[in-house]
Amino acid sequence: MLGSDYPEDRLPDNDGVAFLAGAAAELQGADVVFGNLEGVLMDGGEAEKTCQNPKACYLFRTPSRYAAHLASAGFNVMSLANNHAVDFGETGRDASMHALQAVGILHSGREGDVARWSRGDLRYALMAFSPTRGSHDLLDYEKYLPQIAALAAANDIVIISFHGGTEGGNGDERLGFGMEYAYGEKRGDVVAFAHAMIDAGADLVIGHGPHIPRAIEIYKDRAIAYSLGNFATYYGISVSDNKGYAPVLLVELDGTGKLIGGSVTSYIQVRPDGPQPDPKQRAWKMISELSLLDFPDAKIRFYPDGRFDAGIGTGQ
């Protein structure tokens, strides 16, 4: 979320041109660069979501020209399935889709919207889920399993994104291994969801939503990141403590989707700047520690330089 001009102007200096510069070099080196777009890319328009005090309401409307900043930083596919994607109704999500398409960024999120593309000899598909209206429904994911199987049959690599898991209280960093809730709303059984997606044929599952990093799991030789936290959020979303940890997850897959290896590069958000390299490696340390806590018997090995692969123990 690169800044909002609603209900008042809270956009970065220099119109956000350099907001992603601290991480752009790394992002640009990957074949597929995915992110979750929180809010809408839209010029004008009134919010559909209502609040008693608009100045204390979480509504994000970023000018459509900011899509170019995402493209320049290296992003080429985005999720539009989250609780802010329809702050301005489906008209707002329409605007986001058009803005991304105009700069060559693919998207998924609205029911029926699946990103498909080819790179070299490989065919890719990405499908984004959320427990919010109008999106591929995280709470009723079983009905999509035949579609995931069909995507797996037609493509070499299938990526699943989900916006789910608890937020807003102590203990958000640990997986619930059951239905999770936030502010009285169901936010999905994210472990059951991720396993079901891979069982159906998906190759990589990427989570976001809790605003803090969570565990990584290797399941059936496929990687699952249960939450990558906040990455680049201008004013409007808290970046205090571990909410400011901004990991970049890099995974290397073979042509069948099997995990070869991966790494976590730690960035940190210190306002008013965007994500900056974190020499203390706090995001990586948090993710590696949580992974071993939540999956003590899992075959995953973490290395001091931020790499991980399928193994046993913490690695030395």
N, C-alpha and C positions, 0 to 999 in steps of 0.2 A: 504494500500500500504506500505509494510514493507521494502521498499528500492529498489533501482534500480542499476543495473550494466551497464546501457546503457544511453548515449554513453560513460560514464565513471563510475568508481566504486563509488557509494554512498550508501553503505550498512552499517547497524548499527554495533556498537561494538559487539564483541563476536558472530559475524555472526547472530545477531538477536535473539539469544536464549532467552534472557530475555525481549525482546521488549514488549511483551504482558503480562508480569508477573503481572503488577499492577492491571489488571482487571480479570485475569484468574480465581481466586477463585469464583467470582460471575458468570462468564460465565459457568463454569463447573457445577453449580448447577441447570441449566435449562434442560428441556427435549429436546427442539429444540433450537439450537443456530445458528442464521442466520447472515450473513454479506455480504457486497458487495465487490468483489475483483476488485480493480481498477488497470488496467494493466494486465500483463500476468505473469504466472509462466513458465519460459522457459530458457533453457541453450543454449546460443549462438543464432545466427540468426540475420538477419538484419531487421530493421523496414520497414514496408510497407508505413507508413505515412512519408511524406517528409516535411522538414522544411528548410528555407533558412539558419538558424543558428541552427544546431543540439544542441548546448549547451544551447540554450534558448528555446528549444522545449520540450513540455510535452510528453515524451515517457517513459513508465515504463516497464522494464523487470526485474523481480525478479527471482532469481535462483529457480529451481523447488524444491530444498530441503527445501525451506521455507514453503512449504505446511505442513510439519511436525510441524512447529511452530503454524500454525492455528489449527491443530488437537489437539495439546497439550494444547492449550488455551481453547478448548472446542467446537470450531466451528464444525458443522456437516452438514451444507448446505450453499451454497454460490451462489450469483448472478454473472453471467458472461455476463450481459447485461448492458453495459455502453459505453461511448465514448472512453475508453482506452482498452476495452477488445480485440479489433482488431488492436491495434497499430502495431502488427506484422502480420497482416492479419489473415485469418482463421487458418493458420498454428499455430499462436500464441495461438488462442483460443483452438485449438486441444491440444496443449501442456499443457495449464491450466487445461483442463478437465482430461487429463491423470494424471497429478500431484496430483490433488485433489482425483481422484478415488484411487490412490495408497495408500492414507492414510485414506481412508474410508469416505471422504467428498463428499456429493452429490452436484449437480449443476443444474442450469437452466439458459438459456439466449439465446443461438442460436435457431433460428426458429426450432421448433419441439422438443427441449430439455426441458423436464418437469421432475422435481424430484418427485419421489414417494417412500414412505417407510411406514413401520408400526412400532408402538411402543405400546406394550401391546395389548389392544383390539382395538386401534384406527388406522385408515388408514389416511395418510397425502399425500398431493400433494402441490408442490410449483412451480409457473410459474413466470418467471422474464421478464420484459418488458423494452424497451428503444427505443428512437427515432432514433437509429443508425442502419446502414445497417447490415443485416444478423441476427438481433435479433427479438424477438416477438415485433411487431411494436406498440409502444405507440401511434403513430399518427393515426393509423388505427385499434384501439382496438375493434371496433364493430364486426369485422369479427371473433374475438376470443370468443365472448360471448357464442355461442353454445358449444365451447370446455370447457369453464369455467363451464357451466351448467352440462356438462357430467362429469367433474372432481368432482363437488359437489355431483352428484348422486352416484359416485363410491367410494367416500372418506368421512371420517368424518370431517376432517379439511382441508380447502383449503386456502393456503397463497399466496398472490400476492405481488411481488416486482416490483417497478418501479424506473428507473433512469430518472428523469424529473423535470421540473420547472426551473425558471429563475436563472441565476447566473452571477456574474461579475459586478454588479452595486448596487447602493443604493436602499434600499427597497426590497431586495431579501427575507427578512424574512417574508413578508406579501404574502398571497396567492392572485393570480390574478383573480380567479373566471372567467376564460376564457383562451384562448390560451396564453401560456407564451413563451418568446423568450430569447435566449442567443446568443450573438455574431452573430445576424442576422439569427439564425436558430430556427425553431419551436421546442419547448421542451415540448409540450403537455398541454392540459387542464386537470390538475391533479385532480381537484375536480370532474369533470364530469367522468373522468376515474375511480377514486376510487369508486364513487357511482355506476357506471355501473357494476364494478366487483362484488360488494356486492349484487346488485340487481340480478345478474346472479347466485349467490350462493357462492361467496368467503366469508371467515370468518375473515380474517385479511389482511390489506394492509399496506405495509411498503415502504416508499419513501426515496430516497437518490439522490443526484445530485447537489443541490444548495450549498453544502459545509458548510452550517450553519443549525442549528435546525429550524424547523418550527412548526406549530400547530399540535395538536392531535385533532381528532374528533371522537365521538361515533355516528355511523350512523346505524340505524336498529339493535342496540345492538351489533354491530361489531366495532372494533377499526381501525382507520386509523391514521398512523403517516406520515405526509406529507413530512418530511425530518428529518433524524437523523444526518445530518451534516457529519463531518469528525470524525473518531474514532481513527485510528492508522495509521498515515501517516508520514513516514520518509521524509527527505528533498526532495523537488520537488513540494509539494503542500503547500500553505500558511496555517499556523496555527495561524496567528496574530488575536488578538481580538476574536470575536465569532467564527471565523473559527477554533479556537483551542478548542472550547467546544465539548466534546466527550460523549454524552449521551448513556447510556445503557437502552433500553426500555425493561421492563419485563411485559408481559401480561399473565394473567391466563384465560383460556377459559374452558367452560364446554365441554362435549363430542359432543355437536352439533355446537360448534364454537362460542357460545354466550359469550360475555365478562363478566367475573366475577369481575375483577378488574385489576389494573396495577400499575406500578411505574416507575419513571425515576431516575436512579442513575447517578449523574454527575461526569464525569471525565474531566480532562484538559490535553492538550498536551503542554508540555514545553520541547523543544528540548535540547539535543538529546534523551531524554527519550521518551518512549511510553506513553500511557494513564495512568494517575495517579489520585487517588481520589481527588475530588475538594471539600474542606470543605466549600467553598462559595456557592456551589450548583447552579452555574451559568447556566448550561444547563437546569436544571429543572425549574429555575425561568423564563428563556427565553421561554421555551415551554409552561409553564402554562399561562404566560402573553399573548403570541401570540394566544393561543387557545381561550381565552376569548375575545380577540379583533376580531379575524376572525370569531368566531361563538358565538356571544353574547347571542343568544337565545338557544344555545345547552344545552342538559342535561348532563353536566359533572361537577364533583366536584373535586377540587385539594386540597390536604392536605399539611401542612407544612413539613411533612417528605418525600415528593416526591410521595406519592400514589395518585391515581385518581380512580374514579369510576363513574357510571352513577348517576347523581344527578343534582341539580340546584344550581348555585352559586359557590363561591370559597371555601366554607368549612372553618371551624375553628377548 
